[in-house]
């Protein structure tokens, strides 16, 4: 999502990273499953038969099962019409003695797909079993049964169905991944591991297969392989936050508690899935509010904001009061650069469904981006009223308190998060930088050092520490050589305007003023070319210091602080 970065687009180095922070904040809430407190989302119809349902009686002599359709009167009109149309098609096929087994099997299977999409699992099972009996070489029916039993149970039937589907197409990666998952769910990691291995031989860059291989290794206590495979899976699909938990467990198994805590703090519910045309077909089948929500969520995950917005709007046409759909529409609009439209959607959700905490959170993040601190804090407080354990909202509240001149109160909120999750990255960083606001530089330095140890893959800690060591007003904190060493290491990973400024600060602290002047001038030229004219004044102030052979004693401009 694009946003208005604070000062100089500092997301490039992580000193502020507001645009990136807001992307994570919105997408974490929009793409994953809803929190229990986010009540009011549209729900699909319940599974199973209803006394008001219709029954499709099979033709005699073929060993087929009757299909009892549930009561569909509560479904949205488009979805109800779709299901009734497939029922009528099947009924006509059954009634016509000239219908071939293949055509009748396809009609049963097509009805089963619609029933499964609508979560009518019992009726879907009967339909698929009939389709499988009539068309035993069509892999779709055991494949869909595998997924149905994965949800409905029992797991041994899921395994058997996926095995049957795999026998018809042995090199299908999606089937291999789902079969491996089913074996893992049974606790048979030794059987699952070679299945994931075969999937990776066929598709080495499959995040889902790598995720499965890592979980199998974890279950087998091969922690080194688990760390490698799960880390690779996360690199292939960084938005799949569900990878963090088993990765944390793998690091814990290796005795690396720092990395374990770091990944625990990032755990979430967004899964990685294999490329799966058959399941995508099922997902796209039903014209219902929930189906559009699923499709829009998938579009959000891949960054196709306009398509996501289109799906959410279609869902809202069917269910105008669905808070999840409207919240997600606001998310997509913000990503498209329509902050006003996003705010309108979020505000509407907070009014019609005040208990939907994610809307308060997202509205707060949006307001904070516009520096409307008081209004933003009201939204974060409201979210916490409904859900005191909403960690992300508490972190954002703390940041807003710090920016609005209440750093002591900010520390209290950050500490509450850290009491709950000691290695929470954003809370750790925010607490450190709030200490800088309070001019408690020694404490800030020590906290940043601890943050580097707990989050070795996060450069924002080492960059902030380098700034502090280069330019802190406290003589007991400054260490120019160490600052330069940190900056040099960071330069191997990235190059940015902010990092170059840090290098100039470290050079000046070391008394190398000519080099500091040269670097600062290059930084200013780069800022001009990037259209960051508003920050050149601050850069000019530092340049004048270096030209007078004076070091910088302001490590962070106010607008650089998180």
Number of C-alpha atoms within 10 A of each C-alpha: 19 15 21 13 18 20 16 22 21 22 19 19 19 20 23 23 21 25 20 18 18 21 18 14 19 25 22 20 24 25 23 18 14 16 13 9 14 19 16 15 19 18 9 17 16 14 18 15 19 13 9 12 13 15 15 17 14 17 15 9 6 11 11 18 17 15 25 21 23 22 19 22 11 9 16 16 14 14 21 18 14 15 23 16 13 19 23 14 17 23 18 14 20 21 13 12 9 9 13 13 15 17 16 23 26 23 25 30 27 22 27 31 30 22 23 26 24 27 19 23 24 20 22 30 24 20 30 30 21 27 28 23 17 22 19 15 14 17 18 20 30 26 24 25 30 29 23 23 21 22 13 17 12 12 19 15 19 26 24 18 24 28 20 18 25 20 13 14 13 12 15 16 25 21 24 27 28 27 28 28 27 25 22 19 14 13 13 16 23 14 14 26 23 15 24 26 19 16 25 21 14 13 15 12 15 24 27 29 33 28 31 31 30 30 29 28 24 24 19 15 14 16 22 15 18 29 24 16 24 29 20 18 25 21 12 17 19 15 21 25 19 19 30 23 21 22 29 25 23 29 23 17 18 16 12 14 16 19 22 24 22 25 25 20 22 17 17 19 18 17 16 23 16 16 13 12 10 12 17 11 12 16 20 14 18 22 21 26 29 24 22 25 27 20 21 29 28 16 20 23 19 10 15 16 22 17 17 27 25 17 23 28 21 19 26 22 12 18 18 14 17 23 28 26 31 28 30 31 31 30 33 32 22 23 24 18 14 15 21 13 16 24 22 14 22 26 19 16 26 22 12 13 19 20 21 26 28 32 34 28 31 30 27 30 28 23 19 22 20 15 15 15 20 14 14 26 26 15 24 28 18 20 28 20 13 15 18 12 14 19 21 20 27 25 25 27 28 31 29 27 22 25 20 15 11 16 22 15 14 25 22 13 22 26 18 17 23 20 11 12 17 17 24 24 22 21 27 24 22 22 28 27 29 26 21 21 20 13 14 14 24 18 14 24 24 14 20 25 17 18 25 21 16 24 23 15 12 14 19 23 27 23 24 30 27 32 28 30 29 31 25 24 16 14 11 10 18 23 18 23 16 15 27 23 14 22 23 14 13 18 14 8 8 11 12 16 21 22 24 19 22 29 27 31 35 32 24 26 26 17 16 16 23 15 15 29 23 14 20 25 17 15 21 23 16 15 20 14 10 11 12 15 13 12 16 18 11 11 16 14 11 24 25 15 17 26 15 11 17 15 25 21 18 15 21 18 10 12 14 20 21 22
